[in-house]
Amino acid sequence: MAIKVLIVDDSALMRSLLSEVINSAPDLEVVGVAPDPIAAREMIKTLAPDVLTLDIEMPKMDGLDFLARLMRLRPMPVVMISSLTRSGSEATLHALELGAVDFLPKPRMDSAASIEACRVEICEKVRAAYSARPRVPVKPAIAPKPLLHEPFEAPRGNPGGFSERVLQEKLVLIGASTGGTEAIKEVLCSMPAKMPAILMVQHMPEMFTASFARRLDGLCQLRVKEAEHGEKVQPGTAYLAPGHSHLSVRRVVGGYVCELAQSEPVNRHRPAVDVLFNSAVSQVGANALGVILTGMGKDGAQGLLALRKAGAWTIGQDQDSCVVYGMPREAATIGALEEVAPLKEIGQRVLARLGGSERRGLRA
């Protein structure tokens, strides 16, 4: 039986385009199109769609308001369709916090190439949303970001207080895709300000990574920023791969630097998690801690396996807490994971492992 999709968008042209794209897949069927949330509400009752695609700026009711009400009263898989603007990306990130499964930028209507490039991605994201685990949005308990002049004090129960050697030599590497924005936020918000640097890859377009980094920076005790080519990796900072480039790490005298490359996609992604993980095999080795979170596909699994073989500690998110159990499942299947844990425990396990490295001594 085909996956039933309801399209909600105020543009008749976009409704037509999305209908054509989705109906071109044999396992997908558009059962209705709605020009606004008020019409969509009635269609949901009568058509019982499996997946909703939702625009943000619409008449009668804002897409975010509608999403918040929908997830409270009738939770269902939602894929956001957003414009590639700063305001659009900020709103999309808020939609993911409200419970949307995934998002994608609107294809350019004046470009056949853009439409064709989006065809596979749109259908894949609808399928992934259909199989995703419903997530009830919960407002996290996040400590306010400390003022720069305040002395660091590790939260109670948090190992923290790492030596300069651990701070400079250890690196935490994180890869995620579908559902990853909320998963990364939860992991980072459990981290103290003073800890080894973190390098991250989240599959998302360029404008979204900039907004995502700013959002995390305002929530976490860590400093969070987009990675820049050639910049020195500093403790207490999390570096997010920009949406236009692969992120790699390179060892230099006194530490590490970030490297960006606009080379061909890997596993159909740029940035790709495997690129980051594989770069750390020779450059960081056993001093790396590899983390793979919720996501569709298999990106990062082979790189994580290579890291584990190089002596790095690795952990993956468990099935029950994943929005889409794809990337962690592939990593588990090929033996890339040393540990598996629910999302709420991953940050603390990373910190405990870092604290344990103090007692065992660093491995070169």
Residue pairs with C-beta under 8 A, 6 or more apart in sequence:
2 26
2 27
2 28
2 29
3 27
3 28
3 29
3 50
3 51
3 126
3 127
3 130
4 29
4 31
4 47
4 48
4 49
4 50
4 51
5 22
5 28
5 29
5 30
5 31
5 49
5 50
5 51
5 52
5 53
5 126
6 30
6 31
6 32
6 33
6 34
6 40
6 43
6 44
6 47
6 49
6 51
6 52
6 53
7 15
7 18
7 19
7 22
7 30
7 32
7 33
7 34
7 53
8 33
8 34
8 36
8 37
8 40
8 52
8 53
8 54
8 55
8 58
8 63
8 66
9 15
9 18
9 33
9 34
9 35
9 53
9 54
9 55
9 58
9 81
10 35
10 36
10 55
10 57
10 58
10 59
11 55
12 35
13 109
14 55
14 81
14 106
14 109
15 33
15 35
17 107
17 109
17 115
18 30
18 53
18 81
18 122
19 30
19 33
21 115
21 118
21 119
21 122
21 123
22 28
22 29
22 30
22 122
22 123
22 126
23 29
23 30
24 119
24 123
25 123
27 127
28 123
28 126
28 127
31 47
31 49
32 43
32 47
32 49
34 40
34 43
35 58
35 59
36 58
36 59
36 60
36 61
37 58
37 60
37 61
37 63
37 65
37 66
38 60
38 61
40 52
40 54
40 66
41 66
43 49
44 52
44 70
44 74
44 76
49 76
50 76
50 77
50 130
51 76
51 77
51 78
51 79
51 126
51 129
51 130
52 70
52 76
52 77
52 78
52 79
53 78
53 79
53 80
53 81
53 126
54 63
54 66
54 67
54 78
54 79
54 80
54 81
54 95
54 100
55 63
55 80
55 81
55 82
56 62
56 63
56 64
56 80
56 81
56 82
56 83
56 88
56 91
56 92
56 95
57 63
57 83
58 66
63 80
63 91
63 95
64 91
64 94
64 95
64 98
67 78
67 80
67 95
67 98
67 99
67 100
68 98
70 76
70 78
71 78
71 98
71 99
71 136
71 137
75 99
75 134
75 136
76 134
77 101
77 129
77 130
77 132
77 134
78 95
78 99
78 100
78 101
78 129
79 100
79 101
79 102
79 103
79 104
79 125
79 126
79 129
80 92
80 95
80 96
80 100
80 102
80 103
80 104
81 103
81 104
81 105
81 106
82 88
82 89
82 91
82 92
82 95
82 103
82 104
82 105
82 106
83 105
83 106
84 105
84 106
84 205
84 207
85 207
86 207
86 210
86 211
88 207
89 207
89 208
89 210
89 211
89 212
90 211
90 215
92 103
92 208
93 181
93 208
93 211
93 212
93 215
95 103
96 102
96 103
96 181
96 182
97 137
97 182
98 137
99 134
99 135
99 136
99 137
101 128
101 129
101 132
101 135
101 178
101 179
101 323
101 324
102 125
102 128
102 129
102 132
102 178
102 179
103 208
104 118
104 121
104 122
104 125
105 205
107 114
107 115
107 117
107 118
108 114
108 115
109 115
124 296
125 178
125 296
128 178
128 296
128 324
128 326
131 324
132 178
132 179
132 323
132 324
133 320
133 322
133 323
133 324
133 325
135 179
135 182
135 323
140 185
140 186
140 189
142 189
142 219
142 220
143 155
143 221
145 218
145 219
145 220
145 221
146 152
146 193
146 221
152 160
152 192
152 193
152 194
154 160
154 161
154 192
154 194
155 192
157 348
158 190
158 192
158 348
158 351
159 351
159 352
159 354
159 355
160 192
160 194
160 195
160 351
161 194
162 170
162 194
162 195
162 196
162 354
162 355
162 358
163 358
165 362
166 196
166 354
166 357
166 358
166 362
167 194
167 195
167 196
167 235
167 236
168 196
168 235
168 254
168 255
169 196
169 287
169 362
170 196
170 287
170 288
170 289
170 354
170 357
170 362
171 196
171 197
171 198
171 199
171 233
171 249
171 256
171 280
171 284
171 287
171 288
171 289
172 195
172 196
172 197
172 198
172 199
172 288
172 289
172 291
172 350
172 354
173 198
173 199
173 200
173 249
173 276
173 277
173 280
173 284
173 288
173 289
173 290
173 291
173 307
174 184
174 187
174 198
174 199
174 200
174 201
174 291
174 292
174 293
175 200
175 201
175 202
175 273
175 276
175 277
175 290
175 291
175 292
175 293
175 295
175 299
175 300
175 303
175 304
175 327
176 183
176 184
176 200
176 201
176 202
176 203
176 273
176 292
176 293
176 294
176 295
176 327
177 202
177 203
177 269
177 273
177 294
177 295
177 296
177 297
177 299
177 324
177 326
177 327
178 203
178 294
178 295
178 296
178 323
178 324
178 326
179 293
179 294
179 295
179 322
179 323
179 324
180 202
180 203
180 293
180 294
180 295
181 202
181 204
181 212
182 323
183 293
183 294
183 317
183 322
183 323
183 343
184 200
184 202
184 216
184 293
185 215
185 216
185 219
185 220
186 343
186 344
186 347
187 291
187 293
187 343
187 346
187 347
187 350
188 198
188 216
188 219
188 220
188 222
188 224
188 238
188 347
189 219
189 220
189 221
189 347
190 347
190 348
190 351
191 198
191 220
191 221
191 222
191 238
191 347
191 350
191 351
192 221
192 222
192 351
193 221
193 222
193 223
193 236
194 235
194 236
195 222
195 235
195 236
195 351
195 354
196 235
196 354
197 233
197 234
197 235
197 236
197 237
197 238
197 239
197 256
198 222
198 237
198 238
198 239
199 227
199 233
199 238
199 239
199 241
199 247
199 249
199 258
199 276
199 280
200 238
200 239
200 240
200 241
201 240
201 241
201 247
201 271
201 272
201 273
201 275
201 276
201 300
202 209
202 212
202 240
202 241
203 269
203 271
203 295
203 299
204 212
204 243
205 243
206 242
206 243
206 244
207 243
208 243
209 226
209 240
209 241
209 242
209 243
210 226
210 242
210 243
212 240
213 224
213 225
213 226
213 240
216 224
216 238
216 240
217 223
217 224
217 225
220 238
222 236
222 237
222 238
223 236
223 237
223 238
224 237
224 238
224 240
225 237
225 238
225 239
225 240
226 239
226 240
226 241
226 242
227 239
227 240
227 241
227 242
227 247
227 258
227 260
228 258
228 260
229 245
229 258
229 259
229 260
230 257
230 258
230 259
231 239
231 257
231 258
232 252
232 255
232 256
232 257
233 239
233 249
233 255
233 256
233 257
233 258
239 247
239 258
241 247
241 260
241 271
241 276
242 260
242 271
243 271
244 262
244 270
245 260
245 261
245 262
245 270
245 271
246 260
246 261
246 262
246 263
246 266
246 270
246 271
246 272
246 275
246 276
247 258
247 259
247 260
247 271
247 275
247 276
248 258
248 259
248 260
248 261
248 275
248 276
248 279
249 256
249 257
249 258
249 259
249 276
249 279
249 280
249 283
249 284
250 256
250 257
250 259
250 279
250 283
251 283
251 284
256 283
256 284
259 279
261 275
262 270
263 270
264 270
265 272
266 272
266 274
266 275
266 299
267 273
267 274
267 297
267 298
267 299
268 297
269 299
272 299
272 300
273 292
273 299
273 300
273 303
273 327
274 299
274 300
274 301
274 302
274 303
275 303
276 303
277 290
277 300
277 303
277 304
277 306
277 307
278 302
278 303
278 306
280 288
280 290
280 307
280 312
281 303
281 306
281 307
281 310
282 310
284 312
285 310
285 311
285 312
285 363
285 364
286 310
286 311
286 312
286 363
286 364
287 312
287 362
287 363
287 364
288 307
288 310
288 312
288 313
289 312
289 313
289 314
289 315
289 350
289 353
289 354
290 303
290 304
290 307
290 308
290 312
290 313
290 314
290 315
291 314
291 315
291 316
291 346
291 350
292 300
292 301
292 304
292 314
292 315
292 316
292 317
292 327
292 328
292 331
292 336
292 337
293 316
293 317
293 322
293 327
293 328
293 343
293 346
294 317
294 321
294 322
294 323
294 324
294 325
294 326
294 327
294 328
294 343
295 324
295 326
295 327
295 328
296 324
296 326
296 327
297 326
297 327
297 330
298 326
298 327
298 330
299 327
300 327
300 331
301 327
301 330
301 331
301 333
301 334
301 336
302 334
302 336
304 314
304 316
304 331
304 336
304 337
305 331
305 334
305 335
305 336
307 314
307 336
308 314
308 335
308 336
308 337
308 338
311 363
313 338
313 339
313 353
314 331
314 336
314 337
314 338
314 339
315 337
315 338
315 339
315 340
315 341
315 346
315 349
315 350
316 328
316 331
316 332
316 336
316 337
316 339
316 340
316 341
317 328
317 340
317 341
317 342
317 343
317 346
318 328
318 340
318 341
318 342
318 343
319 325
319 328
319 329
320 342
321 342
321 343
321 344
322 328
322 343
328 337
328 340
331 337
332 340
339 349
341 349
